[in-house]
Each structure stands twice: as C-alpha cells, then as structure tokens.
C-alpha cells in the first residue's frame, strides 16, 4: 500500500516560506529509472527492480512511474520520488528536488521570476579546524528516527537496530559531503578527532574516510579510540567491529582498513595485540601484512582471531547470535600469530 506523498518546493517570497506542490511527469520518472537500472521488469505502472537498501536479487523494490511513489518490500520502507533520488544519488532531499526540477524544465533558473529557492547553508571544508564545522551536518540517531517521516532516517535507525548498535551514539549525515551516510565518530574527551562515513545504500562507495587535504589528518595515522590502560587490544578493520567488541567487554580498536601503518603500530605500544580482521580474503591478506610489520619491530605476544567461517565479521556474530556466542567464539578462535601455528592450522 502506498502513502500519498507529494514533492514540494520550499520557496522564499518576500521573506516568507511558501510550499508549492508539483507533479512529476511520467516521462521524467521513466527516463531516470531506465538510466539507473539495467535489471528491471514492468507490471502496469510499476517499475520493479532489486532493492537499493538491502542485498536483494529478487526484485523487491517497486516504483510507480505515474506517481513516483516507491516501496521496498524487503525492508518495508517507502517514500516519494525525491527521497528515492536522494538515496540513489547519495544527495540531500533538497538537492534531489533541484535535480528533478532540472530534468523537468529546460531553464530551471527562469521557472520562478522574483523567487529564490531556499538552500541549506553548508560550512566550507578546508583544514583540520573544519571537523567541528562538519559535525554540524550530523545528527545523533535516536528512537525518534524509528517513525520519522523521512525514510532515510528510518533506514538509519533500522541499520543500527539490526547491528545491535543503537546505544553507541552513531550519527546520520543529513547534509554536506557525507549526506545519507552513517557517521561513526572518533572522540577523545568529548571532542571529534576523526570519523568514518558508511553508506546506507547499495549505490556507491561503501566507506568514505576524511582525507588529510580536508582535515589535516590521514586515516593511517588514526586508531579508533580504545582503553589505553589495558595491556591488550583487539584490532579490527573497521570501527563498527571495534564498537561491537567493545560492547561485548573487549578492549578494541580499528585501523580503517586492513593495512597496519607504522604510526598505528607505534601507537599500539607494547600491548598484546590480537588481530581480529574480517573473515575474507582482504582480512587474511591484511593479517599477513600485519605479521610482517610486527616481525620487523621484534614484537612478541601477537595473536589473531577470525570469526567462524559462516560469519563475515564480528558484528555479524553479535547480530545473529548475541554477546555470549561472540565471547565464546573469540576465546576459542584466538591463536598465536607465528609461522608454526599457521602451518598447523593449514594441515588441520
């Protein structure tokens, strides 16, 4: 069942906000969908394709080409055409409206004389001091997101709920460069020192790490904040897994990838290191590189722990089987990282 949602333009006329509803021509909707999706089928007015919200190969997403209203039957989400364009393009809702308007009119700047489109104010990016400015584009995900009118907020809530991370203070970028991404903040003494931005949808680059050019800090120089008073630390690829392990009582950090830099290795100090990478080829290649790096430092007390083969990462273990199962798996799967133990493992 579709909800009667409309695309509205917010205009400023003589200082007052004015809402103008506009119908989107079927030709515009059809043209956009055909440009973006190769795999689809048509059933009357319904354009049916795979979900852009969750893994799907059975056509659970339906967009009505007459109204632009869409519904995702696998995630139970729905919305209007502007919200759909915002998801596919990874842009804000307002930017999606402007994009649709450009497709509707050859000269959009002449559409309204004496009228100005209201634009979201965005802070300029430039230099490490802009971290606080960028944070203004982020909103902490709370229970109010669960039933918000904005489908992207609902999806962000479900994303955290499905990963057992609702109480971790994660955020949603509602504007700016990282719009429509989950923001995992790196904070020390309450101040934002770094963040990772994870895409909510299956339509773009999954992760965006802030760059040195933007903020004056490289991802290879950063570790996800951990308890420095502990004499051991679990090392994951991404901050979601580090958060997962911290929630289960382990001291954990993340590298923002599977490559351990010299700067990060130095920051880890003399602690016992337990590499807990993803259970895939990239994770195992990363482990081999990490082993060579620690050997050059003559570090001892090095271990590794992969999830069982049916799990991709530690968050999947927590989401599917809970805290107790993760604790047990971690203890059973932790092994010394040395050449002899790896030969024994291969023979086994």
C-alpha positions in Angstrom: 0.0 0.0 0.0 1.4 3.4 -1.0 1.2 6.5 1.1 0.1 9.7 -0.6 3.3 11.7 -0.5 4.0 14.8 -2.6 7.1 16.6 -3.8 7.1 20.2 -2.5 9.3 23.1 -3.3 10.1 25.4 -0.4 10.4 28.9 -1.7 11.2 32.3 -0.2 8.9 35.1 -1.3 9.1 38.4 0.4 10.7 36.7 3.4 8.0 34.1 3.9 8.3 30.4 3.2 5.9 29.1 0.6 5.2 25.4 -0.3 4.4 24.6 -3.9 3.4 21.0 -4.8 4.4 19.9 -8.3 3.6 16.8 -10.2 6.5 15.0 -11.8 5.8 13.8 -15.4 5.8 10.1 -16.0 8.4 10.6 -18.8 10.9 12.1 -16.3 10.4 9.2 -13.8 10.7 6.6 -16.6 13.8 8.2 -18.1 15.6 8.4 -14.7 14.8 4.8 -13.8 15.9 3.4 -17.2 19.2 5.3 -16.9 19.9 4.0 -13.5 18.7 0.4 -13.6 19.6 -2.3 -16.2 17.8 -5.1 -14.5 14.0 -4.5 -14.1 10.6 -5.5 -15.2 7.4 -3.6 -15.8 4.0 -4.5 -14.4 1.4 -1.9 -15.4 2.6 1.3 -13.8 5.1 -0.4 -11.6 8.8 -0.4 -12.3 10.2 -3.4 -10.4 13.9 -3.9 -9.7 16.2 -5.1 -6.9 16.3 -3.2 -3.6 18.9 -0.5 -3.2 18.6 -0.7 0.6 19.5 -4.3 1.3 21.0 -7.2 -0.5 18.4 -8.4 -3.0 18.3 -10.3 -6.3 14.5 -11.0 -6.5 13.0 -7.6 -7.4 11.7 -6.3 -4.0 11.7 -2.7 -5.0 8.7 -1.2 -6.8 8.4 2.4 -8.2 5.2 3.7 -9.6 6.1 5.5 -12.8 2.9 7.6 -12.7 3.2 8.9 -9.1 6.9 8.3 -8.3 6.0 6.7 -5.1 8.1 3.7 -4.2 8.0 0.8 -1.7 10.7 -1.7 -0.8 9.0 -4.9 0.2 12.2 -6.5 1.7 13.0 -3.6 4.1 9.3 -2.4 4.4 10.4 1.2 3.6 8.6 3.6 1.3 8.7 7.2 0.1 8.2 9.7 -2.7 10.3 10.1 -5.8 12.5 12.8 -4.4 13.5 10.6 -1.4 14.3 7.8 -3.9 16.5 10.0 -6.0 18.2 11.2 -2.8 19.1 7.6 -1.9 20.3 6.6 -5.3 22.4 9.7 -5.9 23.6 10.0 -2.2 22.5 13.6 -2.1 20.2 15.5 0.3 16.4 15.7 -0.2 16.6 19.3 -1.2 19.3 18.6 -3.8 17.2 15.7 -5.2 14.3 18.1 -5.7 16.6 20.5 -7.6 17.8 17.6 -9.7 14.3 16.6 -10.6 13.4 20.2 -11.4 16.3 20.4 -13.8 15.0 17.4 -15.6 11.5 18.9 -15.8 12.5 22.2 -17.2 15.0 23.3 -19.8 15.7 26.5 -18.0 15.0 26.0 -14.3 16.5 29.3 -13.3 13.7 31.0 -15.2 10.9 28.9 -13.7 10.2 31.4 -11.0 10.9 35.1 -11.5 11.4 37.1 -8.4 11.5 33.9 -6.4 14.6 32.2 -4.8 14.9 28.5 -3.9 15.8 28.0 -0.3 19.2 26.4 0.1 20.7 24.6 3.1 23.6 26.6 4.5 26.8 24.5 4.3 30.0 25.3 6.0 33.2 25.3 3.8 35.6 22.5 4.1 39.2 23.4 4.5 41.8 22.5 7.1 41.7 20.3 10.2 39.8 23.0 12.1 36.7 22.2 10.0 35.9 19.0 11.9 33.6 20.8 14.2 32.0 22.6 11.2 31.4 19.3 9.5 29.9 17.9 12.7 27.0 20.4 12.3 25.9 18.3 9.3 25.5 15.2 11.6 22.5 14.2 13.7 22.7 11.6 16.5 20.4 8.6 15.7 17.8 8.2 18.4 14.5 6.4 18.8 12.7 9.3 17.2 14.2 8.2 13.9 12.1 5.0 14.1 8.9 6.6 12.9 10.2 9.7 11.2 8.6 11.0 8.0 12.0 10.9 6.3 12.6 7.3 5.1 16.4 7.8 5.2 16.1 8.4 9.0 14.0 5.3 9.4 16.5 3.3 7.4 19.4 4.6 9.5 17.6 3.6 12.7 17.0 0.1 11.3 20.6 -0.2 10.2 21.8 0.3 13.8 19.0 -1.8 15.2 19.9 -4.8 13.0 23.5 -4.5 14.1 22.8 -4.1 17.9 24.4 -0.6 17.9 21.5 1.7 18.8 23.1 2.8 22.1 26.5 3.7 20.6 26.0 7.4 19.7 26.3 6.9 16.0 25.0 9.7 13.7 23.4 10.3 10.3 24.8 12.9 7.9 21.7 14.9 6.9 23.6 17.4 4.8 27.1 18.1 3.4 29.5 15.9 1.6 28.7 12.8 3.7 24.9 13.1 3.4 22.9 9.8 3.8 25.8 8.1 5.5 26.1 6.6 8.9 28.8 8.5 10.8 30.9 6.6 13.3 32.6 9.4 15.4 36.1 9.1 16.9 36.0 11.2 20.0 38.6 11.9 22.7 37.5 13.8 25.8 34.2 14.6 24.0 35.9 16.2 21.0 35.6 14.8 17.5 39.0 13.9 16.2 38.0 11.8 13.2 35.1 9.9 11.8 34.2 7.2 9.2 31.2 7.6 7.0 29.4 4.4 5.9 26.9 4.5 3.0 23.4 3.3 3.9 22.5 2.0 0.4 24.0 -0.3 -2.2 24.6 2.5 -4.7 28.0 3.9 -4.2 31.3 3.7 -2.4 30.7 1.9 0.9 33.1 3.9 3.1 34.4 7.4 3.0 37.3 8.3 5.2 38.0 12.0 5.8 41.2 13.0 4.0 44.3 14.9 5.0 43.5 17.5 2.4 40.2 18.2 4.1 41.0 17.9 7.8 44.8 17.6 8.1 44.7 14.0 9.3 45.3 10.7 7.5 43.3 7.6 8.2 46.7 5.7 8.5 47.6 8.0 11.5 44.3 7.2 13.4 43.2 4.4 15.6 39.6 4.1 16.8 39.7 5.2 20.5 40.3 2.4 23.0 41.2 2.0 26.6 44.9 2.7 26.8 45.1 1.4 30.4 44.6 -2.2 29.2 47.6 -4.3 28.4 46.0 -5.9 25.4 43.9 -4.7 22.4 41.9 -6.4 19.7 42.5 -4.8 16.3 39.7 -4.8 13.7 39.5 -3.3 10.2 36.5 -1.0 10.7 35.1 0.9 13.7 31.7 -1.0 13.6 33.6 -4.2 14.6 35.6 -2.3 17.2 32.4 -0.9 18.6 30.9 -4.4 18.6 33.8 -5.9 20.5 33.8 -3.0 23.0 30.1 -3.6 23.6 30.9 -7.2 24.4 33.5 -6.2 27.0 36.7 -6.4 25.0 39.3 -3.6 24.5 39.3 -3.0 20.8 40.4 -0.5 18.1 40.2 -0.2 14.3 42.6 0.6 11.5 40.1 2.0 8.9 41.1 -0.9 6.7 43.3 -4.0 6.8 46.7 -2.3 6.4 48.6 -1.6 9.7 50.8 1.5 9.3 54.0 2.2 11.2 52.3 5.1 13.0 49.5 2.9 14.2 51.9 0.1 15.3 53.9 2.6 17.3 50.7 3.9 18.9 49.7 0.4 20.0 52.8 0.3 22.1 53.9 -2.9 24.0 50.4 -4.3 24.4 49.4 -7.8 23.5 47.9 -7.5 20.0 45.1 -9.7 18.7 44.3 -9.1 15.1 40.6 -9.6 14.5 40.0 -8.8 10.9 37.1 -9.7 8.6 36.7 -13.3 7.6 37.5 -12.8 3.9 40.5 -12.6 1.5 41.2 -8.9 2.3 41.2 -9.7 6.0 43.7 -12.6 5.6 45.9 -10.6 3.3 45.9 -7.8 5.9 46.9 -10.3 8.6 49.9 -11.4 6.6 51.0 -7.8 6.1 50.5 -7.1 9.8 52.6 -10.2 10.7 55.5 -8.9 8.7 55.1 -5.4 10.2 55.3 -6.7 13.8 58.2 -9.0 13.0 60.2 -6.0 11.9 59.5 -4.5 15.2 60.5 -7.7 17.0 57.2 -7.6 18.9 56.1 -10.7 20.8 52.7 -11.7 22.2 50.9 -11.4 18.9 47.7 -13.3 18.2 44.9 -13.4 15.7 41.2 -14.4 15.8 38.8 -14.8 12.9 35.0 -15.4 13.3 33.8 -18.9 12.3 33.6 -19.4 8.6 29.8 -18.7 8.3 30.3 -15.2 9.6 31.9 -12.3 7.7 32.8 -10.2 10.7 32.3 -9.8 14.4 29.3 -7.6 14.1 27.5 -10.3 12.2 28.3 -12.7 15.1 26.8 -10.3 17.6 23.7 -9.5 15.4 22.9 -13.2 14.7 24.0 -15.0 17.9 24.4 -12.4 20.7 27.1 -11.4 23.2 27.7 -14.8 24.8 28.3 -16.6 21.5 30.7 -13.9 20.4 32.6 -14.1 23.7 33.0 -17.9 23.3 34.0 -17.7 19.7 36.6 -15.1 20.4 38.2 -17.2 23.2 38.1 -20.4 21.1 39.4 -18.8 17.9 42.3 -16.7 19.4 45.6 -18.3 18.4 49.3 -17.2 18.4 50.4 -15.5 15.2 53.5 -17.3 14.1 54.7 -19.4 11.2 54.4 -22.7 13.1 50.9 -22.2 14.2 49.8 -21.2 10.7 51.3 -24.4 9.2 49.5 -26.5 11.8 46.2 -24.7 11.0 46.6 -25.4 7.3 47.3 -29.1 8.0 44.2 -29.3 10.3 
